[in-house]
Amino acid sequence: MHKLLYATVTAVALLTVPTSSAQSESVKVRLFAGTNPTGVTIIPESSPLTLLADRDHEPLASISPPDSVLIARGPIDLRTVAGSLQINLPELVVRSEPGGAFLVQVRDDAGRTTERRFSGQLHISTDAQSRRITILNEVDRETYVAAVVAKEYDLDDGEGARAMAIVARTFISRAAREGDGTASDGLAAQVFRGVDVITEASREAAESTRGLILTYDNAPIVAVYSASNGGHSASNADVWSGEPLPYLRARRDRYDRAASPHSNWSFEASVTDVHELLAPKFGTGVEKVTVGERSSDGRVGTVDIRTTDGGTEPMNGNEFRMLVSRKFGATSLRSTRFEMKRRGDNYEFKGSGFGHGVGLSQWGAHEMAKRGYNHQEILSHYYPGTELTAVESAGERPIPAFAENLRPATAEDREERSEPIATADGTLEPRLIGWTRAASEAPRAPRAKRNRPGW
C-alpha cells in the first residue's frame, strides 16, 4: 500500500508460528523488496526442510539441523549446496513442515546481510539474463496477516488492530487475484518481515477476524491506508489515476484530527537542494517551485516547476511528496496537505497528515477504538458502502489490476472530476488548508515509532 509508516515493534516477539485448528489458505509474498540478493542461506530449525526442483517434482533432499542450504548465483542457474548435495537449477523450492519455521540470511550486492525467519515454503529462482535472484514466500494467510498487523499497526487497542487485520487480509486477497498473484514485502505494498515480529496482540487480531475481508460488489476492495489523513481523507482519484471508487472518497475525519501526532508539522529545505533534486526529472535547471492546483479537500494536486529555459511544468503533488521524502526522509514532507512558501534561501512547508491519506487512517482508527467503536464501525467509517465477507465467499470474477492505475493523477484527470465533494454534514471542505492552524486540543495518544503504512 504504501506506506511510509511501518513501525518498530517494541513488544516481545513470539517464538512460535501462530497455528489454528482451521488451516487457512496460503498467500504469496515477494521477499526482500528493494534489494538485489547475490546469495541466500536457509537454516532449518526444529524440523527438517524438503528441497524440490519445483513444486511438482519429487523431493531432491531433506535437510535437518545443523546442515543448511547455500544458494548463490551461478553463470546461468542457481548453484545450491545442501549437505552432500550440490546442484545447479534455474529454480528451487524449500518447504518446511506444518508449523515449522526456518531462518533466511540474504546477502545483497552491497555486501549487506539481512536475516529474517519465515514459515511455509520458499520458491527461489533466477533470471537467465539479469541473473537476479527472486525469493517468493508461500505462507499461511493468517500468519501473514498477524505479521503485517505487527509491523503496520503498533497502536495499543484491540478493535483498531482487528480493523487493520481485515484491511491487511483484504489487501493480500485482492493481490492474489490480480497480476501475478503476489505482493511485495516492502513499502510498495504491506510490510512483511516474517514470523519473528508477531505479537500476542497481532495474532489475536488475525485469529479473531479469521477469513474476513471487505468487499464491494462482491469483490475485495482496494484496501489502501495511511498513518494519518490530516483530518480529511483523500479521494483515490485525486492521488492516483483512474475512476473514483465509491468507498474511497474524500471526507472530513474528526477522529484523525483529534488523535494524530501529525496534525501540524513543518519542514524546511534549501532552495538549492530542492531545485537540484527536481532538475534531472525535467532535464534542465529549476528556477522556482510553487503550489499549482489543489483537490477539493485542500491537498496539493500539482506543483508548478519553473525551469531555467523559461517554461513551467506541472508535477503531480503526490509524486513531488514522494520525491522529497526519499531525499530528505520520511518525516520531511509527510503528506500533500501542505502550504509552501519561500523564505530567503529556504522553502518552508507546513501541513498535516502522514501518507497519501486515502482509505483508513491508522491514527483515526485508534481514536475510534479508544472511544468505544468496534472494528465493524471503524471499517464502515473509512470504507463506506463495503461489506464484511468471508474470503472464500467473495466472487471469483476477474478484477482489473488496480496497481496498473497507480500513476499520479494529472491535471486533466482532475478537470474531468471537478465536481465538489460534500462532507458528511453537507458542507464543502474549504479549498485551501490554512497556513497556520492550531493544533487539536484533544488529548493525544502516546506517540508511536512509525514511519509508514500503505504509502
Secondary structure by P-SEA (a helix, b strand, c coil): cccccccccccccccccccccbbbbbbbbbccccccccbbbbbbccbbbbbbccccccccccccccbbbbbbbccccbbbbcccccccccbbbbbbcccbbbbbbbbccccbbbbbbbccbbbbbbbccccbbbbbbbccaaaaaaaaaaccccccccaaaaaaaaaaaaaaaaaaaccccccccccccccccccccccaaaaaaaaaaccbbbbccccccccccccccccbbbbccccccccccccbbbbbbccccccccccbbbbbbbaaaaaaaacccccccccccccccccccccccbbbbbccccbbbbccaaaaaaaaaaaccccccccccbbbbbcccbbbbbbccccccccccaaaaaaaaaacccaaaaaaaacccbbbbcccccccccccccccccccccaaaaaaacccccccccccccccccccccccccccccccccccccc
